[in-house]
Amino acid sequence: MYKKILFSTDGSESALAAGISASELASLFHSEVILLYVAPGPERAVMDGFGAGLGIPDTARGDVPRLVEDAVTAILERSRKPFDNRDVKVTQRHIVGDPAEVICRTARDEKVDLIVLGSRGLGKVAQFFLGSVSREVAQKASCSVLVVK
């Protein structure tokens, strides 16, 4: 039923829960998995507090590229753990851009059958200004979407 699953993570608790669901589905259906981390573009990164979300202190600005790379690697490693003891092929990707747009484009280009992602639970104010990535993906994706709380 699901030959290819796109699991998008941002490292949040809800994304980690989504990873468990994605690994169970992939194991059940013998699916290939694309594990995707989308680093927000500069405009959204500022609004999201991107560096703070990755645990990068303000005093480390000169080391930001290396720190970001290390943080992304850590997120991908953590997000991959649910797949470790399963016979599932997992391909990792890290792309910079608008998260919802990149997720939908990757799913379309890769002919994905299912997108799995977490519901991050932004506050009402942030959600008003930024929108919800999971909601936007659910509305714009050309395949089925599973949003895990």
Order of alpha helices (4+ residues) and beta strands (2+ residues): beta-alpha-beta-alpha-alpha-alpha-beta-alpha-beta-alpha-alpha-beta
